Structure formats: structure tokens, C-alpha cells
């Protein structure tokens, strides 16, 4: 336990020694936490309401307009001055700092869309009348969730398939490699485009299709580690003692492959973000009513007279990918024993 703890301490020191990666991790964590609380920062629904001695949380629950003295059974429009006056006459409203969401149509402007940055809309609006800042916050969050889920699922599949190929070798490895070569030959972008023309793609459909093609790179890395490790003396000794194949694979060999896997993960995250952004830019990604960084890039391309659209979306994507690359480099250094220990 002490030795394992010492190794982890050395890895953490090596990671911190890479200042660019260390500070990138902090910046990325701050951006990600802010995006998680986007509903409390940028939203057209109040955080909390007190009305006639009753308390409501519109962010989490649906309330019809009749609940606040209105006449309709539909979702309450909290930006309606009539509704606001009724609530404030019998209680109070706690609003987020910005009273609009990614799908809130902006009315309080005298200019045609897209409008430039202002005190009300820090990054301006799109050509369809939606706030750019809100779309960036919500788009950042959905891109990160897509990338995280894709990384987890592809890592699980890649590790399992790579472990089986590398451990058993022989015919299993040969057949597996031929299958991977055929699978790699499929044009995954065209497959997604074809499916998008047949199926109404949503977050989970798109994630599932992308996972089908995303596990191959990691499987090759794990396979190589298993091929290298399976002939070590302690592995042969475990086989001679009758230890089961599953125990040898996942308790004795996999910890060695985990190092290569962890150093690969930030780059899988980058690839996942690039994939979802590219698909949204081409119009084959998430539904049209979803917040999307790729769709913001498309807005910038289609509205060159509004440079704030292209600049803001490009900067957030470039910054996000750069931070992940820097973190990946720091993780790679942390698990490289040749780097030595830093104190």
C-alpha cells in the first residue's frame, strides 16, 4: 500500500511539474463546473418563487400559468410582464443573472438579428434571435457530456476487445485484427449521414452510432500492452498455479495497460468533441433545437458580417481542445517513469 501510494504521489508531482497541463486542468474544471450550473446562470425560468405563501422552483418543475393567476394550462412564460406583476404582487421572484436560455427568442432589441454584443447580451445574438452566451454555455455542457459518455463507453469496449486479442493471441488475435481492418474501412461519417436521413437522431442515438466506430484506437493500444505483458514470468507463474484467465487479464495484466489507457483518454475526449462539433456543423448531429457549438460555427460562416459569432464559437472550441491536449500531455508525463520524480 505504501509503495502504491508513493507511486501515485510521484505521478502527481510529475503532473504538477508540467505547469501548462496543471493550470489547464484547473481552467477546464472551472469551465466545466460553470457549465454544469448553466441553468442557474442563464435561464428564462426563475430559480425560486414565493407566491401566496407557497414556494416554487421553476427550474426543476413544470408549473402551469393558472398556478400564478393566469388563464392557460400551458407552461408559464415567466418573462410575461403580466405574470411577473401577479407574482410580485403576492410574493417575490429570484432570477438567474441572465434572464434567457439557449432557446429564448430575444424581443428587447431595435436592431435586426444578429445583433452585436451589448450589456444585455455579452456575446450578441444569432441570426435567429437567440443569445450566443447561453448557447455557448449549454452547448459546452452537452458537448462535454457527449465526450465523457463516448470516452467511457469506447474505453470499456476497447479495453475488453484489446485485452482478449492481446491475451489469447494466435487465431483470436488474427481474426480480431481482420475484423478491425474491415470495420476501419467503413466510412463512419457517411454511415452517420445515411442513418440521419432515415432515423431522427437524438443524443443517445448519435452517441451509440459514434461508439460503434470509436473504440478501435484504444483497443489497439491495450492489445499491444497485453501482447507485451502476457509472456512475463509472473504471468506464466500465475498460469502454472491455475489462476483463471479472467483474473490474470484484469488483475495482473490490465493494471499495466491502464497507464497507456489513461494517457490516451484526453485525446479521445478531444476527438469526441471534434466529432460532435463537425456533425452539428454539417447538419447531421443533434436535433435543430439543441444548443450546439458546431451550429454556432455554422452561424459564423453564414454571417460574415457578424464576426462575433464566428470568433466566440471558435475561441471556445479552440480553448477547450487546447486545454484537453495540455492535460493529456501532462498525464502522459505523469505516467512516464523516465521523467523522474519532482518535489
C-alpha positions as CSV (number, residue, x, y, z in Angstrom):
1,X,0.0,0.0,0.0
2,X,2.8,2.4,0.9
3,X,4.6,1.7,-2.4
4,X,1.4,2.2,-4.4
5,X,0.8,5.4,-2.6
6,X,4.4,6.5,-3.2
7,X,4.0,5.8,-7.0
8,X,0.8,7.9,-7.1
9,X,2.5,10.7,-5.2
10,X,5.3,10.7,-7.7
11,X,2.9,10.7,-10.6
12,X,1.0,13.7,-9.1
13,X,4.3,15.5,-8.6
14,X,5.2,14.9,-12.3
15,X,1.8,16.1,-13.3
16,X,2.1,19.3,-11.3
17,X,5.6,19.9,-12.7
18,X,4.0,20.3,-16.1
19,X,2.7,23.7,-15.3
20,X,0.8,24.1,-18.6
21,X,-1.1,20.9,-18.0
22,X,-1.7,21.6,-14.3
23,X,-3.2,25.0,-14.9
24,X,-5.1,23.7,-17.9
25,X,-6.7,21.2,-15.6
26,X,-7.8,24.0,-13.2
27,X,-9.2,26.1,-16.1
28,X,-11.0,23.2,-17.6
29,X,-12.5,22.3,-14.2
30,X,-13.8,25.8,-13.7
31,X,-15.3,26.0,-17.2
32,X,-17.0,22.6,-16.7
33,X,-18.4,23.4,-13.3
34,X,-19.8,26.7,-14.6
35,X,-21.5,24.8,-17.5
36,X,-23.0,22.3,-15.0
37,X,-24.7,25.2,-13.3
38,X,-25.8,26.9,-16.5
39,X,-29.5,26.6,-15.5
40,X,-28.8,28.8,-12.5
41,X,-26.8,31.4,-14.5
42,X,-28.6,31.7,-17.9
43,X,-32.3,30.8,-17.8
44,X,-35.7,32.3,-18.7
45,X,-37.2,30.5,-15.7
46,X,-36.7,31.8,-12.1
47,X,-34.6,29.9,-9.6
48,X,-37.2,30.3,-6.9
49,X,-40.6,31.8,-6.5
50,X,-42.7,32.7,-3.4
51,X,-46.4,33.2,-4.3
52,X,-49.2,33.4,-1.8
53,X,-47.2,31.7,0.9
54,X,-46.3,28.8,-1.4
55,X,-42.8,28.1,-2.7
56,X,-41.9,27.1,-6.3
57,X,-38.8,26.0,-8.1
58,X,-39.5,26.5,-11.9
59,X,-36.0,25.3,-12.9
60,X,-36.8,21.8,-11.7
61,X,-40.6,21.6,-12.1
62,X,-43.3,22.4,-14.6
63,X,-46.0,24.9,-13.4
64,X,-49.0,25.9,-15.5
65,X,-49.9,29.5,-15.8
66,X,-53.0,29.0,-13.8
67,X,-50.8,28.4,-10.7
68,X,-49.9,32.1,-10.7
69,X,-53.2,33.6,-11.5
70,X,-53.1,33.1,-15.3
71,X,-55.7,31.6,-17.6
72,X,-53.8,28.9,-19.5
73,X,-52.8,25.4,-18.6
74,X,-49.6,25.6,-20.6
75,X,-46.0,26.1,-19.3
76,X,-45.8,29.5,-17.6
77,X,-44.0,32.2,-19.5
78,X,-42.1,33.9,-16.7
79,X,-40.9,36.7,-18.9
80,X,-44.5,37.8,-19.4
81,X,-44.9,41.2,-17.6
82,X,-48.5,40.2,-16.6
83,X,-47.3,37.0,-14.9
84,X,-44.4,38.8,-13.2
85,X,-46.7,41.5,-11.8
86,X,-49.1,38.9,-10.4
87,X,-46.3,37.0,-8.7
88,X,-44.6,40.1,-7.3
89,X,-47.9,41.4,-6.0
90,X,-48.2,38.3,-3.9
91,X,-44.6,37.3,-3.3
92,X,-41.2,37.6,-4.9
93,X,-39.0,36.1,-7.7
94,X,-35.4,35.0,-7.6
95,X,-34.0,35.2,-11.1
96,X,-30.7,33.9,-12.6
97,X,-28.2,36.6,-13.5
98,X,-29.2,36.4,-17.2
99,X,-33.0,36.0,-17.9
100,X,-32.8,34.0,-21.0
101,X,-32.0,30.5,-22.1
102,X,-30.5,29.0,-25.3
103,X,-34.0,28.7,-26.8
104,X,-35.3,32.1,-25.6
105,X,-36.3,34.4,-28.5
106,X,-34.9,37.8,-27.8
107,X,-37.5,40.7,-28.2
108,X,-35.8,43.6,-26.4
109,X,-33.9,44.9,-29.4
110,X,-34.4,47.6,-32.0
111,X,-31.8,46.0,-34.4
112,X,-32.1,43.2,-36.8
113,X,-30.6,39.9,-36.0
114,X,-27.8,39.0,-35.4
115,X,-27.2,41.8,-33.0
116,X,-23.7,42.8,-31.7
117,X,-22.6,42.3,-28.1
118,X,-24.2,44.6,-25.6
119,X,-24.8,45.0,-21.9
120,X,-27.8,42.7,-22.1
121,X,-26.2,40.1,-24.4
122,X,-22.5,40.0,-23.8
123,X,-21.7,37.9,-26.9
124,X,-24.5,39.2,-29.1
125,X,-27.4,37.2,-30.7
126,X,-27.6,34.7,-33.6
127,X,-29.4,35.4,-36.8
128,X,-32.5,33.6,-35.4
129,X,-32.7,35.8,-32.3
130,X,-31.1,33.5,-29.6
131,X,-28.4,34.6,-27.2
132,X,-24.9,33.5,-28.1
133,X,-23.6,33.3,-24.4
134,X,-26.5,31.0,-23.5
135,X,-25.9,28.7,-26.5
136,X,-22.2,28.5,-25.7
137,X,-22.8,27.6,-22.0
138,X,-25.4,24.9,-22.8
139,X,-23.6,23.8,-25.9
140,X,-20.3,23.4,-23.9
141,X,-22.2,21.3,-21.4
142,X,-23.9,19.0,-23.9
143,X,-20.6,18.6,-25.8
144,X,-18.7,17.6,-22.7
145,X,-21.4,15.1,-21.6
146,X,-21.3,13.6,-25.1
147,X,-17.5,13.4,-25.0
148,X,-17.4,11.9,-21.5
149,X,-20.0,9.3,-22.3
150,X,-18.3,8.5,-25.6
151,X,-15.0,8.2,-23.8
152,X,-16.4,5.9,-21.1
153,X,-18.2,3.5,-23.5
154,X,-15.4,3.4,-26.1
155,X,-12.8,2.8,-23.3
156,X,-14.9,-0.1,-21.9
157,X,-15.3,-1.7,-25.3
158,X,-11.8,-1.0,-26.4
159,X,-10.2,-2.4,-23.2
160,X,-12.3,-5.6,-23.3
161,X,-11.6,-6.3,-27.0
162,X,-7.9,-5.3,-26.8
163,X,-7.4,-7.5,-23.7
164,X,-9.0,-10.5,-25.3
165,X,-6.9,-10.1,-28.5
166,X,-3.7,-9.5,-26.7
167,X,-4.0,-12.1,-24.1
168,X,-5.0,-15.1,-26.3
169,X,-3.2,-14.1,-29.4
170,X,-3.0,-16.6,-32.2
171,X,-6.2,-17.2,-34.1
172,X,-8.2,-14.9,-31.8
173,X,-5.8,-12.0,-32.5
174,X,-5.7,-12.7,-36.2
175,X,-9.4,-12.9,-36.7
176,X,-9.9,-9.8,-34.5
177,X,-7.4,-7.8,-36.4
178,X,-9.0,-8.7,-39.7
179,X,-12.4,-7.7,-38.3
180,X,-10.9,-4.3,-37.1
181,X,-9.4,-3.7,-40.6
182,X,-12.8,-4.2,-42.2
183,X,-14.5,-2.1,-39.6
184,X,-12.0,0.7,-40.0
185,X,-12.7,0.6,-43.8
186,X,-16.3,1.7,-43.2
187,X,-16.7,5.4,-43.8
188,X,-18.2,6.2,-40.4
189,X,-19.2,9.8,-41.3
190,X,-21.2,8.5,-44.3
191,X,-22.8,5.8,-42.2
192,X,-24.0,8.5,-39.7
193,X,-25.2,10.7,-42.6
194,X,-27.2,7.8,-44.0
195,X,-28.7,6.9,-40.7
196,X,-29.5,10.6,-40.1
197,X,-31.6,10.6,-43.3
198,X,-33.6,7.6,-42.0
199,X,-33.7,8.0,-38.3
200,X,-34.5,11.1,-36.2
201,X,-31.1,11.3,-34.4
202,X,-31.0,12.4,-30.8
203,X,-28.3,12.5,-28.2
204,X,-28.3,8.8,-27.4
205,X,-28.7,7.6,-31.0
206,X,-25.8,9.7,-32.1
207,X,-23.7,8.5,-29.1
208,X,-24.5,4.9,-29.9
209,X,-23.5,5.2,-33.5
210,X,-20.3,7.0,-32.7
211,X,-19.3,4.4,-30.1
212,X,-19.5,1.7,-32.7
213,X,-16.5,3.3,-34.5
214,X,-14.7,5.0,-31.6
215,X,-13.3,2.0,-29.7
216,X,-10.7,0.9,-32.3
217,X,-7.9,3.2,-31.4
218,X,-7.9,2.3,-27.7
219,X,-8.3,-1.4,-28.5
220,X,-5.0,-1.4,-30.5
221,X,-3.2,0.3,-27.6
222,X,-4.5,-2.2,-25.0
223,X,-3.8,-5.2,-27.3
224,X,-0.2,-4.1,-27.7
225,X,0.2,-3.9,-23.9
226,X,-1.3,-7.3,-23.4
227,X,0.9,-8.9,-26.1
228,X,3.9,-7.4,-24.4
229,X,3.0,-8.5,-20.9
230,X,1.4,-11.9,-21.3
231,X,4.9,-13.6,-21.6
232,X,6.3,-12.1,-18.4
233,X,7.5,-14.5,-15.8
234,X,4.9,-13.6,-13.2
235,X,2.1,-14.2,-15.7
236,X,3.5,-17.6,-16.6
237,X,3.7,-18.4,-12.9
238,X,0.1,-17.4,-12.4
239,X,-1.0,-19.7,-15.2
240,X,1.1,-22.6,-13.7
241,X,-0.7,-22.0,-10.4
242,X,-4.1,-22.4,-12.1
243,X,-5.2,-18.8,-11.8
244,X,-8.2,-18.2,-14.2
245,X,-7.7,-16.3,-17.4
246,X,-10.1,-13.6,-16.3
247,X,-8.2,-13.0,-13.1
248,X,-4.8,-12.8,-14.9
249,X,-6.2,-10.5,-17.5
250,X,-8.0,-8.0,-15.3
251,X,-6.0,-8.3,-12.0
252,X,-2.4,-8.8,-13.2
253,X,-2.1,-7.5,-16.8
254,X,-4.7,-4.8,-17.0
255,X,-3.0,-2.5,-14.4
256,X,-0.1,-2.3,-16.8
257,X,-2.3,-1.4,-19.7
258,X,-4.2,1.2,-17.6
259,X,-1.2,3.5,-17.8
260,X,-1.4,3.6,-21.6
261,X,-5.2,3.8,-21.4
262,X,-5.2,6.8,-19.1
263,X,-2.7,8.8,-21.3
264,X,-5.0,8.1,-24.2
265,X,-8.2,9.3,-22.7
266,X,-7.8,13.1,-23.0
267,X,-7.2,12.6,-26.7
268,X,-10.3,10.5,-27.0
269,X,-12.2,13.4,-25.4
270,X,-10.8,15.8,-28.0
271,X,-11.8,13.5,-30.8
272,X,-15.3,13.2,-29.4
273,X,-15.8,16.9,-29.1
274,X,-14.4,17.4,-32.7
275,X,-16.9,14.7,-33.9
276,X,-20.0,16.2,-32.3
277,X,-19.0,19.7,-33.4
278,X,-18.3,18.6,-37.0
279,X,-21.6,16.7,-37.3
280,X,-23.6,19.7,-35.9
281,X,-21.7,22.0,-38.3
282,X,-22.7,19.7,-41.3
283,X,-26.3,19.4,-40.1
284,X,-26.2,15.7,-39.2
285,X,-25.7,15.9,-35.5
286,X,-28.1,16.8,-32.6
287,X,-31.7,18.0,-33.2
288,X,-32.0,21.5,-34.5
289,X,-33.5,22.8,-31.2
290,X,-30.5,21.6,-29.2
291,X,-27.7,24.0,-28.2
292,X,-24.6,23.3,-30.2
293,X,-21.1,24.7,-30.6
294,X,-20.9,23.3,-34.1
295,X,-24.1,25.1,-35.1
296,X,-22.7,28.4,-33.7
297,X,-19.7,27.9,-36.0
298,X,-22.2,27.5,-38.9
299,X,-23.8,30.7,-37.8
300,X,-20.5,32.4,-38.0
301,X,-19.8,31.0,-41.5
302,X,-23.2,32.1,-42.8
303,X,-23.0,35.6,-41.2
304,X,-19.6,37.0,-42.0
305,X,-20.9,40.5,-41.3
306,X,-21.3,39.4,-37.7
307,X,-17.8,38.4,-36.7
308,X,-18.7,38.0,-33.0
309,X,-20.5,34.7,-33.9
310,X,-17.5,33.1,-35.5
311,X,-14.9,34.5,-33.1
312,X,-16.8,33.5,-29.9
313,X,-17.6,29.9,-31.1
314,X,-14.0,29.4,-32.5
315,X,-12.4,30.7,-29.3
316,X,-14.4,28.4,-27.0
317,X,-13.8,25.3,-29.1
318,X,-10.1,26.1,-29.6
319,X,-9.6,26.8,-25.9
320,X,-11.4,23.6,-24.9
321,X,-9.4,21.4,-27.3
322,X,-6.1,23.1,-26.3
323,X,-6.8,22.6,-22.6
324,X,-7.6,18.9,-23.1
325,X,-4.4,18.4,-25.2
326,X,-2.3,20.1,-22.5
327,X,-3.9,17.9,-19.8
328,X,-3.2,14.9,-21.9
329,X,0.4,15.8,-22.3
330,X,0.7,16.3,-18.5
331,X,-0.9,12.9,-17.8
332,X,1.5,11.3,-20.3
333,X,4.4,12.8,-18.4
334,X,3.0,11.8,-15.1
335,X,2.9,8.1,-16.0
336,X,6.3,8.2,-17.7
337,X,8.8,6.7,-15.2
338,X,11.7,8.1,-17.3
339,X,10.7,11.6,-16.3
340,X,11.8,11.0,-12.7
341,X,10.3,12.5,-9.6
342,X,9.8,16.2,-8.8
343,X,9.4,17.6,-5.3
